[in-house]
Amino acid sequence: MVKFSLRFKQEVAEKYLEGELSLKAVAKMYNLCPSSVRKWAYVYREHGIEILSGKKGSHSAEFKLMVVKEVVDGGFSARETAVKHGLPAFNTICRWIEKYRKYGDDAFTRKHRKISTLTDKNIVPSTPEPELTNSEREELEQLRVENAYLKKLKALVQEKTPLSTQEKVSVVNELRQEWPLSRLLIAAELPRSTFYYHIRRLADPDRYQFARALVLKIYHQHKGRYGYRRIKLACRNEGVLLNGKTVRKLMKELGISSLIRVKKYRSYRGSEGRACDNILKRQFDAKRPNEKWVTDVTEFKVNGRKLYLSPIMDLYNGEIIAYNLAARPLPSMVNTMLTDALKRLAKDERPLLHSDQGWQYQMPRWQRWLKSNGITQSMSRKGNCLDNAAIESFFGTLKAECYYLNEYKSVEELKRDIISYINYYNNLRIKEKLGGLSPIEYQLRQAA
């Protein structure tokens, strides 16, 4: 049987009597059965620390008889009566009851010797020892199970160490060969369904071993840019079907998470020319390639120097179809970008080009050039970035997954990385919206 120090019992009793925590909470805190906590608290409150020590003391015959009759005649349980009178263990009362049923009211007033079978044949043999009642037998059996459970627990864990459900299941599973499972589950405060759930897990302890390795591989392959949704799609493309919650759980176990996006730098220079109407009206979907384009300019800073990026995105598949990088946001930057984009158009294709009200897009020369190529110009409302959310989202993704990830020493180094990232974005980075495909893969599959 596990023995606890007096100081430990006092600490547990005082913690429960403070009233801040429930009985089960205190029991869980100290890895004890609730019945032990309840008993120690009651004994400490009613009888003080002397009785709590559990030291055996001598009791008068009158006291023993009174205690026994409370159980036999009064209908109280041995456990309740032991706590009430400050007895260290209720099995002491069980022994007194056995003696009382054998010898009656004189059980504690005189010594009783075993009658030898070799003595006078005229001596009437004693009556058979009466059995315990069913309730008393149940209590005694449960106590033995609890003692066995606590003893095994004490051998496995240190005092006051929080015990996980898996550890409790392991202890119960080890003891179930010696004791009834139902009693062990009561002692451990484990639901039967919980026990069998963990037993099944023990039989297959790492069912996600391959999936875990795949999740980690995909995460590092994309330099931490993928969250659980894209990792789920990437796993599916590898032939491994996983629920999103499972992927999130595996990522938590591996200690990995997607990058936190930093807010985008914004600037506004006011009106420079004629603004166009918002024709796009946040309809960021297209039924065919080169139907709707969106564009904008974003800024990067490296050691006091600046780099500007001007891309065009095709809303059909989210591909960056043309872009230009420059040290200054001059008209030549967007002109070069548009020249590259126009090369992709067939003779009958007349896309819509949407932008914000940036000064580059309000220039009369720019607007005449668009009109001469059959391109319809559309602009966001003043100060409303959500009207151009598709390209703004790309900028946020680019900066979170490339720019903010590294400490660049030069603009040239950043420029190389942006070019590499755009190639990665178009060819490798999958999108949930595209069914787990990259923009190029999606367009090729739709054209097939």
N, C-alpha and C positions, 0 to 999 in steps of 0.2 A: 504494500500500500504506500502511496506517495505521502511523505510527511512534509509539512510546511512549517516554517519558523513562526514563532509567536508574533514577531514584528511584521511579517508578511500578512498574516491573518488580520492583524489590527489595521494595517494599511488598507486592505480590501474592504473590511467592514466600515471603516471611516469614509472611504470613497463612496460606497453605496449609501450610507446614512446622510451624506451631504445633500442628497436629493437632486443633484444636477444631472445624473445619468441614470438610465433605466437598469433594471436587474440584468438584462441580457447584454447591455453595453458594458457594464462593469465586468461581467463574466468573460466577455470576448476580449476585453482589455488585458485581463490577467490569465487568459487561457484556462478558465475554470468552468465547472458545471454551475449553472444558476442555483441549483439546490445548495451547493457548498457556500456560495456567496450569501444566500438568504439565511442559512443557518448561522454562519459566523456573525453576520450583522445583528441578528436577533439575540444571540448569546452575548455579544459584546454590549448591546444596548441594555439588556435585562440583567445581566449577571456580572459584567465587568471583565477586565482582562485576565483575571485569575482563572475563570472557567474556560476562557477562550484558549488558554494554553493547552488544553486537552489532557492534562495530567490526570492520571487515575487517582481517585480518592476513595476513602472508606465511607460507606453509607450504612445507616442503621437499618435494622430489619423492618421497622415501621415505614421508613422512607421507601424501601424497595417494594413493600406490599402495596403502599399507596400508589406508586407509579404503575405497578402491574395492573391494579384494578382500574386505573384510568383507561388503560388500553383494553382490558378484557371486558369490563362492564360499562365503561364510559363511551366506548365507540371511537376513541381517538387512535390515530396511527402511532406506531412506535417512533417514527421519525419526528412527528409533531411533539410527542411527549418528551423525547430526548432534548429537543430544542427548548421546550418550555422550562425544563428543570436543569438546563445547563449541563447535560451529560455529553461527554465527548463523542459518543457514537451510539446510534440507536440499536446496533446489534447487541449491546450490553443489555438493553431491555428485553430483547428477544431471548437471551439466555435466562433472564429472570422469569420470563413467562413460561419457558419450558420447565424450569424448576418448580414454579407455582402449580402448574398442571399435574406435576408428578407427586408433589407432597402436600399441596393445599396451603391453608393459611399458616401452617407451621414450617413452611419451606425455608424461611430465613431466620428462624429462632433456634434451631438445633441442627447439629451436624447429622448428615445422612450418609451412612456407609452402604456400600454395595453388599447385598446378602449373598453369601456363597451358596452354590448349589450342592455342596458337599455336607452341609449342616443337617440338622434334624429335619426329617422328611415331613414333620408335622407343621413346619413353618410354611405359612401361605406365601407363595411368591408374589412379588409386587406386580401391580397391573402394568400393562404395556405403556410405554411412554407416549403420551398423546401427541399428535402431529400439530404443526402450526396451521393456522387458518390460511386460506388461499391468498388473502390480501397480504398477510405477513410474509408468506413464502415469496410472493411477487416482489415485495419490497426488498427482501433479503437478496433475491436473485439480481434485481436491478442494481443494488449497492455493489455486489461483487463485480458486475460488468463495468460499472463506473470506476471502480478502483482499478480494474485491469486496464481500462482505457487511459486513465490518468497516469498510471505507472508507465505505460508505453509512451505516452505523450511526453512525460518528464525525461525519458531517455533520449528522445529525438530532438527536443527543442529546449532552449534556455528559458528560464523564468521570465515572464512578462513579454516575451517575443510574440508579436501578432502571428497567428497561425492561419495560413491560407486554406481555402476549401480543399485544394488538391492534397495538401498535407494531411488534413483530417481524413480524407477518403483513403489515403495510403495506410493510415493507422487502423482504421476500421476494417479495411480489406485484409490486413495482416492478422487481426484478431478474430475474424469471422469464422475461422476454423475451430476456435475454442468456445465461442459464445454466440448466442442467437443474434442474427443481423438486426432484427427489430430493436433489441435492447441496446445494441451498439449505436444505432442511429439516434436513439433517444439521448444517450450519453453524449454523443458528439453534436447533437442538435442539427442533424443533417436530414433533409427530406430524402425519401427513397429515390425519387426521380433524379435528384441532383447526384446522389451516390452512383447510380447506374450510368448517368451521363459521363461522369469522370472516369468510370471504369472502362467505358468504351474508348475514351480518349487515351487511356493508358495502354490499351491494346494497339492503338495506332498513334503514337505520341507526336509524330511530325508529318501529318498528312499533307502539309503545304511546303514540304522541303524544296521540291522543284519550283513551285510557284514563287516561293520566297527568293530563291536565287534569280529567277527570271525578272521579278520586280526590281531587285537591286541592280541587275544588269541594265535594264531599260532606263532606270533612273540615272545611272552614271553615264550611260551612252548619250543621253540628252542633257548632260551636265546639270542635273537637278531642275531642269525647266518644267518637267511634267508633274502635274498633280495626279491624284488618284484616278480621275476620270480618263485622262489620256493614257495613263499606264494600263488601265483596264482595257482600253481599245487596242493598245499595242500588244498586250497579252493575247487578245482575241486574234489579232493578225498572226501571232505565233502559234495559233491553234490551241491556246489555253483559255478556257472560259472561266472567268472569275466574276463574282458579284462585286459591285463597287464598294460595299461595306467590308468585304473580305480584303480587297486591295488596301483600303484605308487602315484596316487592322494590321496587315502585314507591314505596311510602311511605318506604323507606330512602333511595332516590335523591332524593326530595323533602325529606328531613330532617324528616319529621313522624312522630309516634307518639301513641298514645292516652294519656290522662292517667293518672298513677299514683294509685291509690286510697290515701287516708290512712285509718288505722284509726279506727273509730267510737268515740266516747266512750260509756262504759257506767256505769251506776249501779244500785245495788240497795238497796231500803229495807226488806227483810224482809217477813214475813207481816203482813197487815192484816185478814185474814178467812179465809173458807173457800176453799181452792184446789180446782179441778175436775180431773177426770182428763184425761189426754192422749188424746183421741179421734182427733185428726187423725193422729197417729203418722207425721209427715213424709210423708204422702201428698199432695204439693203439686200434684196434677192433679185437674181436675174435668171431668165430661162435659157439663155444661150451665151456663149462667149462674146466678148466685145459689145455687150448691150449696155452695160453701165460701168463707168469708171469713177473712182474717187481718188483725190490727191490732196496733198498738204505738204508743209515744210516743218521739219523739227530740227532742234538745235542740240549739239553736244559740246561739252567743254572739257579740255585736257590741258592742265598746267597753264591756264591763262589764254590758251588758244581755242578757237571755235571751229566746229565742223557742222555743216548743214546737209541734211538729207531731204531730197524731194523725190518721192516715189509715186507711181500710179498703180492702183490695185483694181483688178477686174473682179467685180462683185459676183460673177458666176461661180468662181471657185476660190476666191480670196488670194489669187496669185499676184505677186508683184511683177507686173509685166514690163516695167521700165523704171529706172531710177537714175539719179545723178547725185554725186557728192561734191561739195565745193566749200572753200574756206569762207566765202561770202555769199549771202542770199541774193545774188544779182539776177536780172531777167534771163541771162544766158543759162543759168542753172536749170530753170524750168523749161526753157526752150529746147535744150539738149534732151531733156527727159521726154518731152512731147514728140520730138523728132524720132526717137527710138520707139515710142509707142505706136506712132502712125505706121511704122513699117510692118506691124502685125495685122493691119486691117486689110480685109478683102475689099474689092471695089464697091460691093453693095452694103458694106457695114458702116453704120453711122451711129456711133455710141453717144451716150450722154456722159458728160464729164462734170462731176460735182466737186466743189472745193469750198473753203470758207471765204470770207471777204478780204483775204490777204491782198496786199497792194499789188503783188505780181499778177494776180488774176483779174485785176480791174484795169490793167493797162490796155488802152485802145488797140495797140498792135497785137497783143495776145488774143483779144476778143475777135479781131478781124481774121486772124490766122485760124482760129477754131471754126469760124463760120465758113471760111473758104474750103475747109476740109469736111464740111458737113457735120461737124460736131456740135451738139446742143450743150450750151453752158448752163450750169445750175450752181447756186450758191446757198450756203447756210444763212439763216437769219443772224443778224448782228449779235455777237456775244453768246451764241447758242452752239456749243461744241457738240451737243448730242445730234445735231443735224448731220454731222460728219463722223458719226461714232465708229464706223467701220475702220477708217484709216487711223483714227485716234487710238482705237484698240490695238492696231498693229504697232503703233509707236510705243504704247505701253508695254506690249509683249517684247518687243525688240530691246527696250531699255532694261526691262527686268531680267531677261534671259541672256543678255549679252553685255550691255554697257555697265550696269550696276554690279555685275559679277566680278569684274576685274578692275585693277588699278593700272590705268594706261599711262605710259611715260611719254608718249608722243601721239600726235594726231594721225600720223602715218600708220602706227600700230592699230589704232582704233578703226581707221578706214579699212584696213585689211580684214579685221574681224567683222565689220558690218557687211562687207561683200560676201564673206564666207557664211555669215548668218542668213542673209537673204537667200543664198543658194540652198542652205539647209531648210529654211522656212518653206520654200517652194517645193522641194523634192522629198524631204524626209519628215518634216514635222506634221504629224497627223492631227486631224480636227474631228471632233465629235459631230459637228454639223455635216461633215462630208462622209459620215459613216465609218470613221476610223481610217481615212485615207489622207494622204498629203494632197495639196492642190493639183500638182502635176498628175499624180496617180488618178485622181478623181476625173480630171478632164480626159485622160487617155481611156479610162474605163467607159466613160459616157460616150466617147466617140467610136468605141469598138462595136 
